[in-house]
């Protein structure tokens, strides 16, 4: 029996990047895409639980920082690993993301091979932490 695919939630407001990430990641993962953090929070509130979130910082309605603040203060979602993929190079924004517990910050434009490696590392570390608890 084939193992279930890991679930990844992609939150990205640019259609072309969202489509690219969906096509690239869907080869290995069960991918759900949202155009902003507000829709992503609604999706999570319906009981959906991804293994990983890939998050852009600059989005309409609910920014990446606001989304991170929301999930990190939630009892249900605070342990979901988050990778930020963003063009924002402001060191204060990047530091705030790490302060909110992200697993990595990948600048745009990104190399898909590097993104894949980082995803594998994060998912392996998360699985190891769960096994060792």
Secondary structure, 3 states (H helix, E strand, C coil): CCCCCCEEEEECCCHHHHHHHHHHHCCCCEEEEECCHHHHHHHHHCCCCCCEEEECCCCCCCCHHHHHHHHHCCCCCCCCEEEEEECCCCHHHHHHHHHCCCCEEEECCCCHHHHHHHHHHHHHHHHHHHHCC
